[in-house]
Amino acid sequence: MAVRDPLMELEEVLAELGVAKSTFYAWKATGRAPKTIKYPNGSLRVRRSALDKWLSEHEENA
């Protein structure tokens, strides 16, 4: 059985990142947000793997 890559609701992503919805949409508008999936009703989802990849790409070396 294949392991699914869970889809996260936008509210879950916002909570994990600790940012406001307006901040996320500003990042999205400028191409700086994690990749999203847009449903026909307009709601957004983010694959867990896409968020993890995005977080890794934004880590700073101390």
N, C-alpha and C positions, 0 to 999 in steps of 0.2 A: 504494500500500500504506500502510495506517495504521500509525503508530508506536505500539507497545504501551507501556503504563505499567507497568513491571516491578513485580512483587510481591516484597517483601523478606521473608525469614524473620526471625523475632524476634531471633535471634542476630546477624544482620547489623545490625539497628536498634540493638540494645544496644551493639555494638562501635562503631558510628558515633557514638552519643551518649555513650559512655563511662560508662554507668550499669549497675547491677546489675539482674537480672531483678526482684528484689523492689521496687526503686525504680520500675521501669516499671509493675509491677502496682499499686503504690500510686497512681501518677499516673492509671492507667486507672480505678481505683476511684473517684477523685475527679473524673473528667472532664477531667484535665489532660494526658493522653497524646495522641499523634497518633491519628487514626481507624484502627481495625483491622478486618480481615476475619477472622471466626472460621470455620474449617473444621469440618465435622461431627465430626472426630476431636478437636476442641478446640484444635488448633494455630492460632496467629495469624499473619497476614501484614499488612504495611503497604505500601500503594502508595507508590512512590517520590515521586510528586507530593504525596501527603498528608504525607509526612515533610518534604519541601522547604517546603511551605506552613506546616507547624507550626514549623519552624525560623525561617522568615521572620517569623512572628508573634511569636516570642520574642526577636528581636534587640532590643538596647538601643541607643538613640542616645547616643553619647558626648558 
